Amino acid sequence: MNVPHNGRLDRGFTLIEVMIVVAIVAILASIAVPAYTDYLRRGKLPEAFTYLSDYKVKMEQYYQDNRIYGTGTTCANVNPPPWNGFAPSGAKYFTFGCTSTGQSFTLTATSNAALGTSHKYTLNDANTKVTIDFKGATVNKSGCWLVSGNEC
């Protein structure tokens, strides 16, 4: 039951109370939206890691058969297997490439526009993982593929 206060009934919220709630929601949204966007981005990165690792295995199998990773700057081009174009049909967020010096190779995964920010990862025949670009910045971090933060 509403009790009159100075001749009027108290109902609802004051403008100040509503503005405080709006400010709190805005602060929470300013924290939550970037965190959620980063969460979605991190979920897309394993595509690069999966295909790079798969290609490395294929390159090692190719080397066992041909005793060479490729000639010039092209991988797996001697008796080329069907996968030597390094363009997996299921890739959505990365494009892949390979360079070879004959007895060594470097695989590269470069993000496309669908990922939103620039990422570039490499893997070579010595199993060295390198993050070249991460979240649009050049980092050249050797020894790991960065997913979040800047430490391996």
Helices and strands as residue ranges (DSSP letters): E 4-5, E 8-9, H 15-44, H 46-66, E 70-71, E 74-75, E 94-100, E 105-111, G 113-115, E 120-124, E 129-134, E 137-142
